[in-house]
Amino acid sequence: MFAERGYTATTIDEICAGVPISKRTFFRYFADKEALVFPNRERRLARFRELLSSVGPEQSPFDVFRTVTSIFAVEYTQHREQLLAQQRLIASSPELLAREREIDRDWEREIAASFVRRLPPGESAPRLADVLAGAVIGTVRATMRHWYAGDGTDDLEALGHEAIDYLERGFVFERADEGRG
């Protein structure tokens, strides 16, 4: 229905009539219609938190991110068509784009909490963890935009690891005109 009518134009009453279920039953399973677009939001965040904490404390934040990237790349590739459809829907709605940003901030907080435990102790550790988490979530967003734009055909794990490698090195590039005589 969202694809045919648009997210905003589709009402909960129409959704319930199309299934068919009562509104009461709908609200027993879903807080609102956004929950249909972002299913299992809390469960996915809890799993992400578990993955972040399952990686040994001796590993760097970048190694943690590589491990989690590999796990999610497999899952995203397996559910490619569903994720592409979901992303098209999200891109069509300012309301859903705003909700996606809120979800990203939740994940960013979890990343920062994981990273702060891996940084040298000190008063700057929380700030540095926040900065690194912001860079990581930005890297994720950019990588996923590229993957979605290519209809999910690129190797998501390779894209993610390449982006992490650049992030870890600090995006040091040789100028295009250097080395030319």
Secondary structure as UniProt FT lines:
FT   HELIX           2..5
FT   TURN            7..9
FT   HELIX           12..18
FT   TURN            19..20
FT   HELIX           23..29
FT   HELIX           34..37
FT   TURN            39..40
FT   HELIX           41..54
FT   TURN            57..58
FT   HELIX           61..78
FT   HELIX           80..91
FT   HELIX           94..116
FT   TURN            117..118
FT   TURN            123..124
FT   HELIX           125..149
FT   TURN            150..152
FT   HELIX           156..169
FT   TURN            176..179
//
